[in-house]
Every structure is written in C-alpha cells, then in structure tokens.
Amino acid sequence: MSSTSAEPFRRELATTVEPVVGKETEFEKPRGINRVEIRRGFVTVHVSTRSRIEVLRAMSQAGVSLDFLKLTQSGMSFVVPESLGTKVATELEGFQFELKEGRCIVLAFAANMRDEEGLIARVVSEVIGTGCEVDHLGDMHDRVLLVIKSDEVDGVAARLTDRLVEA
C-alpha cells in the first residue's frame, strides 16, 4: 500500500500478532488516607521575642535549618532535629525560649488531600480524640503533618491507621 493511496487501512494488511498485555500501571492513588508514617527525634522550640529576624539570623549563621516555622504575636516556634537541641539552646542565649524535647512527626498521606473536602479535619479530629497535645500542624498537597510527644505517637498512628487508612 503506497503512502499516497486513498484506500483505508485494511485488516488483512495488519499484523496478526496479538499485543502483549501486561500488568496495568496504577496512575492514580485511591482517595482517602493511604499511609501513616512516624518520624522520630525532634525538638520543638518556642521563642518569645519581637526580634524574630535576630533569631532567624542566629539560626542561619549556626547552620540550623528550621522546620514548621510559625510566627506568633509574641515570637515564633519551630522544630529541629534532636541532635541540634543543644546547639539551638546555645545560639538562643539572651532570648526567652523553651525547648520541648522528645517530639515526633506523624504524617498521614492522601493523594490530593487539600481537594478532599473534610479529610484534613477528619485527621485532626482523630488526633485530638486521642487526648494528645499537638505542638504543630501543617499540610501539603498530599499529607498532613503533626508534631506530638514521642510517648503518644504510637497510639496516634495506630488510631489513624485503624480509622482512616483505606484498605
């Protein structure tokens, strides 16, 4: 058959080999919470100061990366790895601050979490229902993150898994 032919493609010209059908690739994760993860070994830092920029400068000069940075009316709070707790305390001398050691991050994953109406609220409601204190709360497009005490983290993760993870 020439490329200039006006004749439609005919079955007898097609190959008789059947296409190989493999396992289908899942392109989209199912809705709802699909996984709960725990990250251990963090410290929550609360600094009371009007000079937030001085605190940020001190942390930057010390090479300390801040997670969960929250600005408050009276200062700021953030999370750092436990291994940097002493360094942070040294750098914050002269400021009024509090370190809360023994913190973990609980992450609840869901595809397009922000688009699922009420899903973040359900996660937060379940965590509050355990009676634990939440130091920080944050969200991304595919997860919600909560900083809580290490001794409460296993119970929180179990509750989220039992009640919200889709099987």
DSSP file with accessible surface (Angstrom, degrees, kcal/mol):
  #  RESIDUE AA STRUCTURE BP1 BP2  ACC     N-H-->O    O-->H-N    N-H-->O    O-->H-N    TCO  KAPPA ALPHA  PHI   PSI    X-CA   Y-CA   Z-CA
    1    1 A M              0   0  129      0, 0.0     2,-0.1     0, 0.0     8,-0.0   0.000 360.0 360.0 360.0 127.2    0.0    0.0    0.0
    2    2 A S    >   -     0   0   69      1,-0.1     3,-1.4     2,-0.0     0, 0.0  -0.463 360.0-119.3 -85.1 158.6    1.5    3.3   -1.0
    3    3 A S  T 3  S+     0   0  128      1,-0.3    -1,-0.1    -2,-0.1     0, 0.0   0.678 114.3  54.2 -70.8 -14.9    1.6    6.4    1.2
    4    4 A T  T 3  S+     0   0  125      2,-0.0    -1,-0.3     0, 0.0     2,-0.1   0.471  81.7 118.6 -96.2  -2.2   -0.4    8.3   -1.4
    5    5 A S    <   -     0   0   45     -3,-1.4     0, 0.0     1,-0.1     0, 0.0  -0.383  55.0-153.7 -67.1 140.0   -3.2    5.7   -1.6
    6    6 A A        +     0   0  104     -2,-0.1    -1,-0.1     2,-0.1    -3,-0.0   0.421  60.7 116.9 -89.8  -0.9   -6.7    6.8   -0.7
    7    7 A E  S    S-     0   0   81      1,-0.1     3,-0.1     3,-0.0    -2,-0.1  -0.487  70.3-116.7 -71.4 133.5   -7.6    3.3    0.3
    8    8 A P        -     0   0   99      0, 0.0     2,-0.1     0, 0.0    -1,-0.1  -0.253  42.1 -80.7 -66.9 160.2   -8.4    2.9    4.0
    9    9 A F        -     0   0  154      1,-0.1     2,-0.4     2,-0.0     3,-0.0  -0.392  53.1-146.6 -60.7 131.6   -6.3    0.8    6.3
   10   10 A R    >>  -     0   0   88     -2,-0.1     3,-1.3     1,-0.1     4,-0.6  -0.822  16.0-130.9-110.0 146.2   -7.4   -2.9    5.8
   11   11 A R  G >4 S+     0   0  212     -2,-0.4     3,-1.3     1,-0.3    -1,-0.1   0.864 105.9  61.1 -59.3 -38.7   -7.4   -5.6    8.3
   12   12 A E  G 34 S+     0   0  137      1,-0.3    -1,-0.3    -3,-0.0     4,-0.1   0.738 102.8  52.3 -68.2 -16.2   -5.6   -8.1    6.0
   13   13 A L  G <4 S+     0   0   79     -3,-1.3    -1,-0.3     2,-0.1    -2,-0.2   0.620  93.4  93.6 -89.4 -13.3   -2.6   -5.7    5.9
   14   14 A A  S << S-     0   0   32     -3,-1.3     2,-0.1    -4,-0.6    -3,-0.0  -0.416  88.1 -97.0 -78.7 155.2   -2.5   -5.5    9.7
   15   15 A T        -     0   0  111      1,-0.1    -1,-0.1    -2,-0.1    -2,-0.1  -0.372  20.3-145.5 -68.8 149.2   -0.2   -7.8   11.7
   16   16 A T        +     0   0  131     -2,-0.1     2,-0.3    -4,-0.1    -1,-0.1   0.432  63.7 114.8 -95.2  -1.4   -1.8  -10.9   13.2
   17   17 A V        -     0   0  108      1,-0.1    -2,-0.1     3,-0.0     3,-0.0  -0.571  67.8-128.4 -73.0 128.6    0.3  -10.9   16.3
   18   18 A E        -     0   0  157     -2,-0.3    -2,-0.1     1,-0.1    -1,-0.1  -0.557  28.6-107.3 -75.4 140.1   -1.8  -10.2   19.4
   19   19 A P        -     0   0  100      0, 0.0     2,-0.5     0, 0.0    -1,-0.1  -0.371  31.6-113.5 -67.3 146.1   -0.5   -7.4   21.6
   20   20 A V        -     0   0  146     -3,-0.0     2,-0.7    -2,-0.0    -3,-0.0  -0.713  28.0-155.0 -82.1 122.5    1.1   -8.4   24.9
   21   21 A V        -     0   0  133     -2,-0.5     2,-0.1     3,-0.0     3,-0.1  -0.902  17.5-178.5-103.0 116.1   -1.0   -7.2   27.7
   22   22 A G        -     0   0   58     -2,-0.7     2,-0.2     1,-0.2     3,-0.1  -0.300  43.0 -55.7-100.1-172.9    1.0   -6.7   30.9
   23   23 A K        -     0   0  205     -2,-0.1    -1,-0.2     1,-0.1     2,-0.1  -0.452  63.9-111.5 -65.8 134.3    0.0   -5.7   34.4
   24   24 A E        -     0   0  182     -2,-0.2     2,-0.5    -3,-0.1    -1,-0.1  -0.408  24.7-127.1 -69.2 141.9   -1.8   -2.4   34.4
   25   25 A T        -     0   0   94     -2,-0.1     2,-0.7    -3,-0.1    -1,-0.1  -0.782  17.2-130.6 -90.2 131.4    0.0    0.6   35.9
   26   26 A E        +     0   0  139     -2,-0.5     3,-0.1     1,-0.2    -1,-0.0  -0.725  27.2 178.4 -83.2 116.4   -2.0    2.4   38.5
   27   27 A F        +     0   0  193     -2,-0.7     2,-0.4     1,-0.2    -1,-0.2   0.734  65.2  41.7 -90.3 -26.2   -1.8    6.1   37.6
   28   28 A E  S    S-     0   0  136     83,-0.0    -1,-0.2     3,-0.0     3,-0.1  -0.983  77.6-131.5-129.1 130.3   -3.9    7.5   40.4
   29   29 A K        -     0   0  117     -2,-0.4     3,-0.1     1,-0.1    -2,-0.0  -0.473  38.4 -98.1 -72.8 151.5   -3.9    6.5   44.0
   30   30 A P        -     0   0   80      0, 0.0    81,-0.5     0, 0.0    -1,-0.1  -0.264  46.6 -93.9 -66.1 158.5   -7.3    5.9   45.6
   31   31 A R  S    S+     0   0  164     79,-0.1   135,-0.1    -3,-0.1    81,-0.1  -0.269  84.7  38.2 -68.8 158.2   -9.0    8.6   47.6
   32   32 A G  S    S-     0   0    9     79,-0.3    79,-0.5    -3,-0.1     2,-0.3  -0.234 105.5 -30.3  93.5 175.6   -8.6    8.9   51.3
   33   33 A I  B     +a  165   0A   2    131,-0.6   133,-2.5    77,-0.2    77,-0.3  -0.496  53.6 173.5 -68.4 128.3   -5.7    8.2   53.7
   34   34 A N        +     0   0   46     75,-2.7     2,-0.3     1,-0.3    76,-0.2   0.544  60.8  14.1-114.7  -9.7   -3.4    5.5   52.2
   35   35 A R  E     -B  109   0B 107     74,-1.0    74,-3.0     2,-0.0     2,-0.4  -0.967  52.3-154.3-165.3 145.0   -0.4    5.6   54.7
   36   36 A V  E     -B  108   0B  29     -2,-0.3     2,-0.3    72,-0.2    72,-0.2  -0.991  20.6-175.1-123.1 133.1    0.6    6.8   58.1
   37   37 A E  E     -B  107   0B  49     70,-2.7    70,-3.0    -2,-0.4     2,-0.4  -0.948  13.9-149.7-129.9 149.0    4.3    7.4   58.9
   38   38 A I  E     -B  106   0B  46     -2,-0.3     2,-0.5    68,-0.2    68,-0.2  -0.971   5.5-167.8-118.8 133.3    6.2    8.4   62.1
   39   39 A R  E     -B  105   0B 103     66,-2.8    66,-3.0    -2,-0.4     2,-0.2  -0.988  18.3-159.7-119.1 122.3    9.5   10.4   62.1
   40   40 A R  E     +B  104   0B 136     -2,-0.5    64,-0.2    64,-0.2    42,-0.1  -0.585  50.8  53.7-101.9 161.2   11.2   10.4   65.4
   41   41 A G  E     +     0   0B  24     62,-0.6    41,-2.6     1,-0.2    42,-0.3   0.927  65.1 135.6  90.1  54.6   13.8   12.5   67.1
   42   42 A F  E     -BC 103  81B  29     61,-2.3    61,-2.5    39,-0.3     2,-0.4  -0.848  38.6-147.4-130.7 163.9   12.8   16.2   67.1
   43   43 A V  E     - C   0  80B   0     37,-2.7    37,-2.2    -2,-0.3     2,-0.5  -0.992  13.3-141.8-128.3 135.4   12.6   19.2   69.5
   44   44 A T  E     -BC 100  79B   0     56,-2.6    56,-3.1    -2,-0.4     2,-0.5  -0.854  18.3-160.4 -96.1 133.9   10.0   21.9   69.4
   45   45 A V  E     -BC  99  78B   0     33,-3.3    33,-2.2    -2,-0.5     2,-0.5  -0.966   8.8-170.9-119.6 128.0   11.4   25.4   70.1
   46   46 A H  E     -BC  98  77B  52     52,-2.5    52,-2.4    -2,-0.5     2,-0.5  -0.985   7.2-171.5-116.9 124.9    9.3   28.4   71.3
   47   47 A V  E     -BC  97  76B   3     29,-3.2    29,-2.4    -2,-0.5     2,-0.7  -0.972  12.6-153.3-120.3 127.1   11.0   31.8   71.3
   48   48 A S  E     +BC  96  75B  52     48,-3.1    48,-0.8    -2,-0.5     2,-0.3  -0.887  46.6 116.7 -99.8 109.8    9.4   34.9   72.9
   49   49 A T        -     0   0   25     25,-1.5     3,-0.2    -2,-0.7    -2,-0.1  -0.963  60.8-142.3-165.7 152.6   10.8   37.9   71.2
   50   50 A R  S    S+     0   0  206     -2,-0.3     2,-1.1     1,-0.2     3,-0.3   0.582  95.5  76.3 -91.0 -14.7    9.8   40.9   69.0
   51   51 A S    >>  +     0   0   43      1,-0.2     4,-1.4     2,-0.1     3,-0.6  -0.496  52.2 154.5 -94.4  64.6   13.2   40.5   67.2
   52   52 A R  H 3>  +     0   0   69     -2,-1.1     4,-2.6     1,-0.2     5,-0.2   0.878  69.8  59.6 -59.5 -37.4   12.2   37.5   65.1
   53   53 A I  H 3> S+     0   0  104     -3,-0.3     4,-2.6     1,-0.2    -1,-0.2   0.864 101.5  54.4 -63.2 -33.7   14.8   38.5   62.4
   54   54 A E  H <> S+     0   0   97     -3,-0.6     4,-2.4     2,-0.2    -1,-0.2   0.900 109.0  47.8 -65.6 -40.4   17.6   38.2   65.0
   55   55 A V  H  X S+     0   0    0     -4,-1.4     4,-2.5     2,-0.2     5,-0.2   0.942 113.0  47.9 -64.6 -45.5   16.5   34.7   65.9
   56   56 A L  H  X S+     0   0   55     -4,-2.6     4,-2.4     1,-0.2    -2,-0.2   0.905 112.0  50.0 -62.7 -40.7   16.4   33.7   62.2
   57   57 A R  H  X S+     0   0  132     -4,-2.6     4,-2.9     2,-0.2     5,-0.2   0.931 110.3  50.1 -63.0 -44.6   19.8   35.3   61.6
   58   58 A A  H  X S+     0   0   16     -4,-2.4     4,-1.6     1,-0.2    -2,-0.2   0.916 112.5  46.7 -61.7 -42.5   21.3   33.4   64.6
   59   59 A M  H  <>S+     0   0    1     -4,-2.5     5,-2.8     2,-0.2     4,-0.4   0.909 112.9  49.9 -67.8 -38.9   19.9   30.1   63.4
   60   60 A S  H ><5S+     0   0   90     -4,-2.4     3,-1.3    -5,-0.2    -2,-0.2   0.936 110.4  48.8 -64.4 -46.2   21.1   30.8   59.8
   61   61 A Q  H 3<5S+     0   0  149     -4,-2.9    -1,-0.2     1,-0.3    -2,-0.2   0.815 110.6  51.9 -65.0 -28.8   24.7   31.7   61.0
   62   62 A A  T 3<5S-     0   0   14     -4,-1.6    -1,-0.3    -5,-0.2    -2,-0.2   0.520 115.1-118.5 -83.5  -6.0   24.7   28.5   63.1
   63   63 A G  T < 5 +     0   0   63     -3,-1.3     2,-0.6    -4,-0.4    -3,-0.2   0.772  61.4 150.9  74.8  27.4   23.7   26.4   60.1
   64   64 A V      < -     0   0   10     -5,-2.8     2,-0.4    -6,-0.2    -1,-0.2  -0.831  36.9-147.6 -98.5 122.9   20.4   25.3   61.7
   65   65 A S        -     0   0   85     -2,-0.6     2,-0.4    -5,-0.0    -5,-0.0  -0.749  14.4-143.3 -88.4 131.2   17.6   24.5   59.3
   66   66 A L        -     0   0   37     -2,-0.4     2,-0.3    14,-0.1     3,-0.3  -0.818  13.1-166.2-100.2 132.4   14.1   25.3   60.8
   67   67 A D  E    S+D   79   0B  69     12,-2.6    12,-3.1    -2,-0.4     0, 0.0  -0.835  70.6  15.2-109.9 154.3   11.1   23.1   60.1
   68   68 A F  E    S-     0   0B  37     -2,-0.3     2,-0.2    10,-0.2    -1,-0.2   0.853  79.3-169.4  55.6  39.1    7.5   24.1   60.9
   69   69 A L  E     -     0   0B  77     -3,-0.3     2,-0.4     9,-0.1     9,-0.2  -0.440   6.8-178.9 -64.0 124.9    8.3   27.7   61.3
   70   70 A K  E     -D   77   0B  78      7,-2.8     7,-2.3    -2,-0.2     2,-0.5  -0.997  18.3-146.5-128.5 127.0    5.3   29.5   62.8
   71   71 A L  E     -D   76   0B 114     -2,-0.4     5,-0.3     5,-0.2     2,-0.2  -0.807  21.9-174.0 -92.4 132.1    5.3   33.3   63.6
   72   72 A T  E >   -D   75   0B  58      3,-2.5     3,-0.7    -2,-0.5    -2,-0.0  -0.700  40.2-101.4-117.5 173.5    3.2   34.2   66.6
   73   73 A Q  T 3  S+     0   0  180      1,-0.2    -1,-0.1    -2,-0.2     3,-0.0   0.846 123.4  34.7 -63.7 -30.9    2.2   37.5   68.1
   74   74 A S  T 3  S-     0   0   72    -26,-0.0   -25,-1.5   -27,-0.0     2,-0.3   0.322 133.0 -57.7-108.8   8.0    4.8   37.2   70.8
   75   75 A G  E <   -CD  48  72B   0     -3,-0.7    -3,-2.5   -27,-0.3     2,-0.3  -0.902  66.9 -70.1 160.7-127.3    7.6   35.5   68.8
   76   76 A M  E     -CD  47  71B   3    -29,-2.4   -29,-3.2    -2,-0.3     2,-0.3  -0.979  22.7-151.0-160.8 164.5    8.0   32.2   66.9
   77   77 A S  E     +CD  46  70B   8     -7,-2.3    -7,-2.8    -2,-0.3     2,-0.3  -0.977  19.7 162.0-141.8 155.5    8.2   28.5   67.1
   78   78 A F  E     -C   45   0B   0    -33,-2.2   -33,-3.3    -2,-0.3     2,-0.4  -0.963  30.5-115.9-161.7 172.5    9.9   25.8   65.0
   79   79 A V  E     +CD  44  67B   0    -12,-3.1   -12,-2.6    -2,-0.3   -35,-0.2  -0.954  27.8 174.6-122.4 138.9   11.1   22.2   65.0
   80   80 A V  E     -C   43   0B   0    -37,-2.2   -37,-2.7    -2,-0.4   -14,-0.1  -0.939  41.9 -84.7-135.0 160.0   14.7   21.0   64.7
   81   81 A P  E >   -C   42   0B  42      0, 0.0     3,-2.1     0, 0.0   -39,-0.3  -0.339  39.9-117.8 -62.3 146.3   16.3   17.5   64.9
   82   82 A E  G >  S+     0   0   92    -41,-2.6     3,-1.8     1,-0.3     4,-0.4   0.838 112.3  67.1 -53.6 -34.5   17.0   16.4   68.5
   83   83 A S  G 3  S+     0   0  106    -42,-0.3    -1,-0.3     1,-0.3     4,-0.2   0.708 101.9  47.7 -63.3 -18.0   20.7   16.3   67.6
   84   84 A L  G <> S+     0   0   44     -3,-2.1     4,-2.7     1,-0.1    -1,-0.3   0.377  81.1 100.8-102.8   3.1   20.7   20.1   67.3
   85   85 A G  H <> S+     0   0    2     -3,-1.8     4,-2.4    -4,-0.3     5,-0.2   0.912  84.4  44.8 -56.5 -47.0   18.9   20.9   70.5
   86   86 A T  H  > S+     0   0  113     -4,-0.4     4,-2.3     2,-0.2    -1,-0.2   0.919 113.6  50.5 -65.4 -42.1   22.0   21.8   72.5
   87   87 A K  H  > S+     0   0   92     -4,-0.2     4,-2.3     2,-0.2    -2,-0.2   0.921 111.3  48.5 -61.9 -43.6   23.3   24.0   69.6
   88   88 A V  H  X S+     0   0    0     -4,-2.7     4,-1.7     1,-0.2    -2,-0.2   0.931 110.2  51.4 -63.2 -44.4   20.0   25.8   69.3
   89   89 A A  H  < S+     0   0   25     -4,-2.4     4,-0.2    -5,-0.2    -1,-0.2   0.910 110.7  49.1 -60.3 -40.9   19.9   26.4   73.1
   90   90 A T  H >< S+     0   0   75     -4,-2.3     3,-1.3     1,-0.2    -1,-0.2   0.924 111.5  48.5 -63.7 -44.5   23.4   27.9   72.9
   91   91 A E  H 3< S+     0   0   75     -4,-2.3    -1,-0.2     1,-0.2    -2,-0.2   0.760 108.7  55.0 -68.7 -24.0   22.5   30.1   70.0
   92   92 A L  T >< S+     0   0    0     -4,-1.7     3,-2.5    -5,-0.2    -1,-0.2   0.352  73.2 132.1 -94.0   7.3   19.4   31.4   71.8
   93   93 A E  T <  S+     0   0  143     -3,-1.3     3,-0.1     1,-0.3    -3,-0.0  -0.358  71.4  33.8 -57.6 135.1   21.1   32.5   74.9
   94   94 A G  T 3  S+     0   0   88      1,-0.4     2,-0.3    -2,-0.0    -1,-0.3   0.209 104.8  91.6  98.3 -15.9   19.8   36.0   75.7
   95   95 A F  S <  S-     0   0   42     -3,-2.5     2,-0.7   -46,-0.0    -1,-0.4  -0.792  83.5-114.8-105.3 154.8   16.4   35.2   74.3
   96   96 A Q  E     +B   48   0B 146    -48,-0.8   -48,-3.1    -2,-0.3     2,-0.3  -0.811  57.3 150.2 -86.4 117.3   13.4   33.9   76.3
   97   97 A F  E     -B   47   0B  68     -2,-0.7     2,-0.4   -50,-0.2   -50,-0.2  -0.957  37.2-148.1-147.2 164.5   12.8   30.4   74.9
   98   98 A E  E     -B   46   0B 105    -52,-2.4   -52,-2.5    -2,-0.3     2,-0.5  -1.000   8.9-154.3-136.8 132.7   11.6   26.9   75.7
   99   99 A L  E     -B   45   0B  45     -2,-0.4     2,-0.6   -54,-0.2   -54,-0.2  -0.935   3.1-163.2-105.1 130.2   12.7   23.6   74.3
  100  100 A K  E     -B   44   0B  41    -56,-3.1   -56,-2.6    -2,-0.5     3,-0.1  -0.931  17.6-164.9-112.3 105.3   10.3   20.7   74.2
  101  101 A E  E     +     0   0B 127     -2,-0.6   -58,-0.2   -58,-0.2    49,-0.2  -0.299  58.2  48.9 -84.4 170.7   12.3   17.5   73.7
  102  102 A G  E    S+     0   0B  22    -60,-0.3    48,-3.2     1,-0.2     2,-0.3   0.940  73.4 152.7  68.8  50.4   11.1   14.1   72.7
  103  103 A R  E     -BE  42 149B  22    -61,-2.5   -61,-2.3    46,-0.3   -62,-0.6  -0.826  23.8-168.3-114.0 151.1    8.9   15.1   69.8
  104  104 A C  E     -BE  40 148B   0     44,-3.0    44,-2.4    -2,-0.3     2,-0.5  -0.915  19.1-127.9-129.9 160.0    7.9   13.1   66.7
  105  105 A I  E     -BE  39 147B   8    -66,-3.0   -66,-2.8    -2,-0.3     2,-0.5  -0.946  17.1-159.5-110.8 126.7    6.2   14.0   63.4
  106  106 A V  E     -BE  38 146B   0     40,-2.9    40,-2.3    -2,-0.5     2,-0.5  -0.927   9.4-165.5-103.3 128.1    3.1   11.9   62.4
  107  107 A L  E     -BE  37 145B   0    -70,-3.0   -70,-2.7    -2,-0.5     2,-0.5  -0.965   8.6-166.4-116.8 128.7    2.4   12.1   58.7
  108  108 A A  E     -BE  36 144B   1     36,-2.3    36,-1.8    -2,-0.5     2,-0.4  -0.974  17.7-152.1-113.4 118.7   -0.9   11.0   57.2
  109  109 A F  E     +BE  35 143B   9    -74,-3.0   -75,-2.7    -2,-0.5   -74,-1.0  -0.743  25.0 155.9 -97.8 139.5   -0.7   10.7   53.4
  110  110 A A    >   -     0   0    1     32,-2.1     3,-1.1    -2,-0.4   -77,-0.2  -0.935  44.8-108.1-157.0 135.1   -3.5   11.0   50.9
  111  111 A A  T 3  S-     0   0   25    -81,-0.5   -79,-0.3   -79,-0.5    31,-0.1  -0.421 103.5  -1.8 -63.0 133.6   -3.5   11.9   47.2
  112  112 A N  T >> S+     0   0   81     -2,-0.1     3,-1.4     1,-0.1     4,-0.7   0.885  80.9 173.3  51.8  46.4   -4.8   15.5   46.6
  113  113 A M  G X4 S+     0   0    1     28,-1.7     3,-1.1    -3,-1.1     7,-0.3   0.868  71.6  54.6 -54.6 -42.1   -5.5   15.9   50.3
  114  114 A R  G 34 S+     0   0  143     27,-0.7    -1,-0.3     1,-0.3     4,-0.1   0.733 105.7  53.9 -67.5 -21.6   -6.5   19.5   50.1
  115  115 A D  G <4 S+     0   0  125     -3,-1.4     2,-1.0    26,-0.3    -1,-0.3   0.588  87.2  89.3 -86.7 -12.4   -9.1   18.7   47.4
  116  116 A E  S X< S-     0   0   43     -3,-1.1     3,-2.1    -4,-0.7     4,-0.5  -0.769  86.1-125.6 -90.1 104.4  -10.8   16.1   49.6
  117  117 A E  T 3  S-     0   0  199     -2,-1.0    -2,-0.1     1,-0.3    -3,-0.1  -0.207  85.3  -2.6 -55.9 122.5  -13.4   18.0   51.5
  118  118 A G  T 3> S+     0   0   40     -4,-0.1     4,-2.2     1,-0.1    -1,-0.3   0.400  94.6 117.5  82.3  -2.0  -13.1   17.5   55.2
  119  119 A L  H <> S+     0   0    6     -3,-2.1     4,-2.1    -6,-0.3     5,-0.2   0.937  77.6  45.8 -67.8 -44.9  -10.2   15.0   55.1
  120  120 A I  H  > S+     0   0   44     -4,-0.5     4,-2.7    -7,-0.3     5,-0.2   0.930 112.3  53.1 -62.2 -41.4   -7.7   17.1   57.0
  121  121 A A  H  > S+     0   0   66      1,-0.2     4,-2.7     2,-0.2    -1,-0.2   0.891 107.2  51.7 -61.4 -38.2  -10.4   17.9   59.5
  122  122 A R  H  X S+     0   0  116     -4,-2.2     4,-2.2     2,-0.2    -1,-0.2   0.916 110.5  48.3 -64.9 -41.5  -11.1   14.1   60.0
  123  123 A V  H  X S+     0   0    0     -4,-2.1     4,-2.2     2,-0.2    -2,-0.2   0.961 114.2  45.4 -62.2 -50.0   -7.3   13.5   60.6
  124  124 A V  H  X S+     0   0   32     -4,-2.7     4,-2.9     1,-0.2     5,-0.3   0.914 111.5  53.4 -62.1 -40.7   -7.1   16.3   63.1
  125  125 A S  H  X S+     0   0   74     -4,-2.7     4,-2.3    -5,-0.2    -1,-0.2   0.916 108.9  48.8 -60.9 -42.7  -10.3   15.2   64.8
  126  126 A E  H  X S+     0   0   34     -4,-2.2     4,-0.6     2,-0.2    -1,-0.2   0.903 112.3  48.6 -64.7 -40.0   -8.9   11.7   65.3
  127  127 A V  H ><>S+     0   0    1     -4,-2.2     3,-1.4     1,-0.2     5,-0.8   0.945 112.0  47.8 -66.3 -45.2   -5.7   13.0   66.7
  128  128 A I  H ><5S+     0   0  107     -4,-2.9     3,-2.1     1,-0.3    -1,-0.2   0.892 103.4  64.4 -61.4 -36.2   -7.5   15.3   69.1
  129  129 A G  H 3<5S+     0   0   42     -4,-2.3    -1,-0.3     1,-0.3    -2,-0.2   0.701  92.7  62.1 -62.2 -18.7   -9.7   12.3   70.1
  130  130 A T  T <<5S-     0   0   50     -3,-1.4    -1,-0.3    -4,-0.6    -2,-0.2   0.646 109.9-123.4 -79.6 -14.8   -6.6   10.6   71.5
  131  131 A G  T < 5 +     0   0   64     -3,-2.1    -3,-0.1    -4,-0.4    -2,-0.1   0.479  62.8 140.7  86.0   3.6   -6.2   13.3   74.0
  132  132 A C      < -     0   0   13     -5,-0.8     2,-0.5    20,-0.1    -1,-0.3  -0.381  55.1-114.5 -79.5 159.0   -2.6   14.2   72.9
  133  133 A E        -     0   0   93     -3,-0.1     2,-0.6    -2,-0.1    16,-0.5  -0.800  23.4-146.3 -92.3 130.2   -1.3   17.7   72.7
  134  134 A V  E     -F  148   0B  51     -2,-0.5    14,-0.2     1,-0.2     3,-0.1  -0.873  14.4-175.2-100.7 119.6   -0.4   18.8   69.2
  135  135 A D  E    S+     0   0B  24     12,-2.9     2,-0.3    -2,-0.6    -1,-0.2   0.880  71.2   5.4 -77.3 -43.9    2.7   21.2   69.1
  136  136 A H  E     -F  147   0B   7     11,-1.0    11,-2.2     2,-0.0     2,-0.4  -0.986  58.8-165.0-142.1 153.6    2.5   21.9   65.4
  137  137 A L  E     +F  146   0B  71     -2,-0.3     2,-0.3     9,-0.2     9,-0.2  -0.999  17.7 160.0-140.4 133.4    0.2   21.2   62.4
  138  138 A G  E     -F  145   0B  14      7,-2.4     7,-3.2    -2,-0.4     2,-0.3  -0.971  16.9-156.1-147.1 162.2    1.0   21.6   58.8
  139  139 A D  E     -F  144   0B  66     -2,-0.3     2,-0.2     5,-0.2     5,-0.2  -0.973   6.5-173.8-141.8 156.5   -0.3   20.3   55.5
  140  140 A M  E >   -F  143   0B  78      3,-3.0     3,-0.6    -2,-0.3   -26,-0.2  -0.753  51.8 -83.6-131.2-177.9    0.9   19.8   51.9
  141  141 A H  T 3  S+     0   0  108     -2,-0.2   -28,-1.7     1,-0.2   -27,-0.7   0.793 127.9  23.9 -63.2 -25.4   -0.9   18.7   48.8
  142  142 A D  T 3  S+     0   0   35    -30,-0.2   -32,-2.1   -29,-0.2     2,-0.3   0.252 123.3  31.1-127.7  14.4   -0.6   15.0   49.7
  143  143 A R  E <   -EF 109 140B  49     -3,-0.6    -3,-3.0   -34,-0.3     2,-0.4  -0.992  54.5-138.4-163.8 158.1   -0.1   14.9   53.5
  144  144 A V  E     -EF 108 139B   0    -36,-1.8   -36,-2.3    -2,-0.3     2,-0.4  -0.965  24.5-156.5-119.1 139.8   -0.9   16.4   56.9
  145  145 A L  E     -EF 107 138B  22     -7,-3.2    -7,-2.4    -2,-0.4     2,-0.4  -0.967  10.0-175.8-121.6 133.9    1.9   16.6   59.4
  146  146 A L  E     -EF 106 137B   2    -40,-2.3   -40,-2.9    -2,-0.4     2,-0.6  -0.995  16.3-146.9-131.4 133.4    1.5   16.8   63.2
  147  147 A V  E     +EF 105 136B   0    -11,-2.2   -12,-2.9    -2,-0.4   -11,-1.0  -0.882  35.2 155.0-100.3 122.5    4.3   17.3   65.8
  148  148 A I  E     -EF 104 134B   0    -44,-2.4   -44,-3.0    -2,-0.6   -14,-0.1  -0.877  47.7 -68.7-140.0 170.7    3.4   15.5   69.1
  149  149 A K  E >>  -E  103   0B  71    -16,-0.5     3,-1.5    -2,-0.3     4,-0.8  -0.334  41.2-126.1 -62.9 143.4    5.1   13.9   72.1
  150  150 A S  H >> S+     0   0   38    -48,-3.2     3,-0.7     1,-0.3     4,-0.5   0.851 107.7  57.6 -59.6 -37.6    7.1   10.7   71.4
  151  151 A D  H 34 S+     0   0  139    -49,-0.3    -1,-0.3     1,-0.2     4,-0.2   0.613 111.1  43.1 -74.5  -7.7    5.3    8.7   74.1
  152  152 A E  H <> S+     0   0   57     -3,-1.5     4,-1.8     2,-0.1    -1,-0.2   0.519  90.4  87.9-107.0  -8.9    2.0    9.4   72.4
  153  153 A V  H <X S+     0   0    0     -4,-0.8     4,-2.8    -3,-0.7     5,-0.2   0.863  82.8  53.4 -67.6 -38.5    3.0    8.9   68.8
  154  154 A D  H  X S+     0   0   97     -4,-0.5     4,-2.4     1,-0.2    -1,-0.2   0.919 110.6  47.6 -65.4 -40.4    2.4    5.1   68.5
  155  155 A G  H  > S+     0   0   49      2,-0.2     4,-2.2     1,-0.2    -1,-0.2   0.894 113.0  49.0 -65.3 -39.5   -1.2    5.4   69.8
  156  156 A V  H  X S+     0   0    3     -4,-1.8     4,-2.6     2,-0.2     5,-0.2   0.944 112.2  47.5 -65.5 -46.4   -1.9    8.3   67.4
  157  157 A A  H  X S+     0   0   12     -4,-2.8     4,-2.5     1,-0.2    -2,-0.2   0.913 112.1  50.4 -62.8 -40.4   -0.5    6.4   64.4
  158  158 A A  H  X S+     0   0   46     -4,-2.4     4,-3.0    -5,-0.2    -1,-0.2   0.915 110.8  48.8 -63.7 -43.0   -2.5    3.3   65.3
  159  159 A R  H  X S+     0   0   64     -4,-2.2     4,-2.5     2,-0.2     5,-0.3   0.929 112.4  47.7 -63.9 -45.0   -5.7    5.2   65.6
  160  160 A L  H  X>S+     0   0    1     -4,-2.6     4,-2.4     2,-0.2     5,-0.9   0.919 114.7  46.9 -61.8 -42.7   -5.2    7.0   62.3
  161  161 A T  H  X5S+     0   0   62     -4,-2.5     4,-0.9    -5,-0.2    -2,-0.2   0.946 115.0  45.5 -63.8 -47.4   -4.4    3.7   60.6
  162  162 A D  H  <5S+     0   0  134     -4,-3.0    -2,-0.2    -5,-0.2    -1,-0.2   0.892 124.7  30.5 -64.0 -39.9   -7.3    1.8   62.1
  163  163 A R  H  <5S+     0   0  143     -4,-2.5    -1,-0.2    -5,-0.2    -2,-0.2   0.722 131.5  22.4 -96.6 -23.1   -9.9    4.5   61.5
  164  164 A L  H  <5S+     0   0    6     -4,-2.4  -131,-0.6    -5,-0.3     2,-0.4   0.661  85.1 102.5-122.5 -23.0   -8.8    6.3   58.3
  165  165 A V  B  << -a   33   0A  44     -4,-0.9     2,-0.4    -5,-0.9  -131,-0.2  -0.554  67.2-132.6 -71.9 126.2   -6.5    4.2   56.2
  166  166 A E              0   0  104   -133,-2.5    -1,-0.1    -2,-0.4    -2,-0.1  -0.618 360.0 360.0 -78.9 129.2   -8.4    2.7   53.2
  167  167 A A              0   0  150     -2,-0.4    -1,-0.1     0, 0.0  -133,-0.0  -0.300 360.0 360.0 -79.3 360.0   -7.7   -1.0   52.8
